[in-house]
Amino acid sequence: MSDTAPIEHPTWLTADDFTGADEPLKLFNAWLEQATRSEAVDPNAMALATVDAEGLPNLRMVLLKGFDERGFVFYTNLHSQKGKELEAQPKGGLLFHWKSLARQVRIRGPVEHVGEAEADVYFATRPRLSQIGAWSSNQSAPLESRFAFEQSVAVHTAKFALGRVPRPPHWSGLRVIPLVMEFWQDRPFRLHDRIEFRRDAPGTPWTKTRLYP
């Protein structure tokens, strides 16, 4: 981004002075609603950061499937690399970047499993082929060939030919409980706005700090 050629954004993207917000979840909801109208593809996409047994960071894109005062939920194969890493070290970081809005949100906190009933409800909303895929893929494990994967899909398609597809026991949701949320808004000449909300534990009050960009 050039220091002398700032990007021009529509007025509605920057008219609200978000730095006056006193509660991060309401602010996030407002930004996500704007991103849903503005982003061409997957406005709910977020980068998920974990660490492995050696403390080496891992990062990948996942999709936000719900959020409320309890936290931010995504779903995965619990036997995957991220599932295993979060089981060993249940702490994670999230990053939303909405290029069309020139905004990003960073979130950090502990991670917990969603309830069985909550996972069942979401799994039932997935397309049938995605449900079968959850059974067919040994996510993150070595795959000898594409044909082997297609065979697994065929086997599970036949297995669940009739009736509903149950949720695999190894497939569920994980919730990132926010303890730190940082909002960043692009401004001309790199004079960006950056606000951090922080709390000691879930349910405790948030404190807000304005940060140098």
N, C-alpha and C positions, 0 to 999 in steps of 0.2 A: 504494500500500500504506500503510495507516494505521500510525503509530508506536504507537498505543495499542490496536490491535486486531490482534495478530499472527495470521497464518493458522495453523490447527492442522493438522499433518501426522501421518499414521499413524506410530507409533513406528519401524517398520521402515525408514522413509525416512531417518531421522536418527540411528539408533542407532550406526552405525559412525563412529568418529572418523577421518575421512579425512585429517585434518591430520597423522596419523602415517605416512602412506604415504611411501615413499622412491623410488617408480618410477611415472611418470605413465601409461604405457601400460596397466599392469595396473589402475590406478585407473580409467582411462577405460573399460576393458572392463567392469569391475564396474558402473559407472554406466550404461553403455549397456544392459547386461543388465537392470538395474532399470527403465530407461526403456522397454524393449521390453515389459515386463509392465504398465507404468503408463500410457504415452501411448496415446491412442485412435487416432491417425493418424500415420504416418511418424515413428517415433522416431529414424530415421536422417537426418531432414532437418537441413540445416545451411546457414547463410548463408555465402556465399563473397564475399570482398572482393578487388577488384583495383583498379588505377589505369589511366587512359587515358594517351595521349601527352602531355597537358597536366598530368598528375598529379592529375586529378580522380577521386575515388574512385567505384567502381561496386560495387553490392551486389545479390545475388540469391540465391534459395534453390536448392540442388541436393541430391542424395541421396548419402549415403555408401554406397559399394558394396563396401568392404572396407578393412581396416586391419591393419597388423602393424608390426613394428619399423622397416620402411622408410618408413611414412607412411600417409596417408589418401587413398583413391582415389575419384574420381568420374569420370563419363563425359560427353562432350559432343561437339558438332560443333566441330571445331578452327577452322572458318571463322566461328564465332559471335563476338560481341563479346568474351565472356570468353576464348575461345580465342585471339583475336588479341592481346588485352591481355596474356595470360600468355606468349605467344610473345615479345612485345616486352619485357616486364618479368616474368620468371619468379619472382615472389614473391607470396604470397597469405596471406590470413587466413581462418580458419573460426570460426564461432560455432554451438555447439549450445545450445539453450534448451529445457529440459524443464519446462514449466509445472506438470505434475502432481507433480513432485519439488521444485519451487522451486530448480532448479539450472541452472547454465550452465558451459560449458567454452569457453575461447578458445584458438585454436591459430594460430601464425604460423611461416612458414618459406619456404624456396625451393620451387619447383615443377618437377617433371620429368615427362616422358612415361612411361607404362607401356610394357612391351615389346609388340611386335606379337602374340606368341603369347598373352600375358595378355589383351590386348584382344579377340582372336579368341574365346577361351574365354568371356569374359563376354558378348560379342555373341550367341553361340550360345544363351545361356540366355534371351534376351529373347523376349517374345511375337512371333509373326510380323508382326503389324500394327505393332508398335513398330520392328521391323527395317526394314520398308518405309517407315515414317515417317522413319527416319534418312536414307534415300535421297531422300525426297520434299521435305524441308524445307530450304530455303536459310536456315538459322537466322540471325536478326538482320538479314537483308536486307529492303528494302522489299517489301511484298506488295500487288499491285494489287487483289486481291479474294479472298474466301474460295473462290470458284469456281476460281480459278487454282490454289490449293493442292489442292483436291479433284481437279482434273485431273491434277496431278502425282502424287497418290496413286494414281489410276487407272492412269496410265501405268506406274508402277513395280510395281503389283500385277500387271499383265499381263506385264511383263518378267520377273518372278520367279514366274510362275504354277506352274512345275515346279521341284522340287528345293529346295535350301536357299538362303537369302538370304545372300550374302556380306557381310562387313563393308565399309562404304564406306571408302575410303582417308582421307577427311577426318573420320572419326568414330573417336575413341579415348579413352583414359583419361589422366587427369592425377593426379599424386600430390603432395600437399602434405607435405613433409618437416618434421616439427615440430622447431623449435629453442626455441620458447617454448610452454608449455601452462599455462593458468591455470584453476583450479577454484574455483567460487564456489557456496556453499550459503547459502540464506536462513536467517536466525535471527530470533527475535522482537526487536522494537524496533530493527531495522536493525543489530543487532550480529552481522553476517554473518561467516562464515568464508571466507577467500580465500587460496589457496595458489598460488604460481607456481613452476613448474619451468623451468629454463633451461639450455641447453648451448651450447657454442661451435660445434660441428659435429656431423653425424651420427656416431654411434659413440663420442662422447666422453661423460664422466660428466655426469649431471644435478646441478645444484645447486637447492636448495629454499629458498624465502623465504616467510615469512608476511607478508601485506600488510594494511594497514589497509583496512577495507571502505569 
